[in-house]
Amino acid sequence: MIKVVAVFLLPLSLAACGDTWGQRAVTGGGIGAGTGALLGALTPIGLLPGALVGGAVGAGVGAATTPRR
């Protein structure tokens, strides 16, 4: 369980990569989709549902963050 949590938290910490709102949403969605697919492969959810949920969450988190200057 610790590995799953660690794999999930790392992409969330990187979700704010980008200068504009759109860049952060896109990079967050990509990172979230990859992580969701990985977690979906490790759980009974499956690859596609995991990628869809992860991508949506990642895009939301990326869009909600503000860039650090």
N, C-alpha and C positions, 0 to 999 in steps of 0.2 A: 504494500500500500504506500510506503514511503517513496518508492520509485515512481509510482503513478503521480503522486502529489508533486514531486520534484519536476517531472516531465511537464506537468501542467502549469506550474508556476513560472518556469523559465520563459516560455513564450509570452506570458502576460507581462513580464517585466520588460520585454523588448517591443511591446505593441506600440509604443509611442515613437517609433523610428520614422522620422519624416518632418518636414518643415511646415507643410500645410495640412489642413483638416483632411483633405482627400488622400494625401500620401499616407497619413497615419492610419486612415481607415483601410486602405488597400494593403499596406504592409501588415497591419494587425490581422486582417482577414486571411492573408496568405499564411502567416505564422500560425494562426488559430486553426486553419484547415489542415495544415500538416500535423499539428499536435493532435487534433481531433481524430484524424485518420489513424495515427499511431495508437491513441487510446482505444479507438474503436476496434483495432486489430487485437488488442490485448484483452478486450472485454467482449461479452456477447452482443454488444450493440451492432458491431459491423463497421466496415470501412466508410461506406458512403454516409450513413447517418452521423457517424462521428465527425467526418469532415464537414458536413453541413452545419452541425451544431457548433463545432469549433470555429469554423469560418465566420458564422454569424456573431458569436461571442467576441472573437478577436477583432472583427470590424467595429463592433460597438465600443469595445474598450479603446481601440485605437482612435476612433473618432471622438471619444469623450475626453481624451487626455490633451494636455497642452504641452507644446514644445518647451524644453528647458533652454534658456539662453545664457 
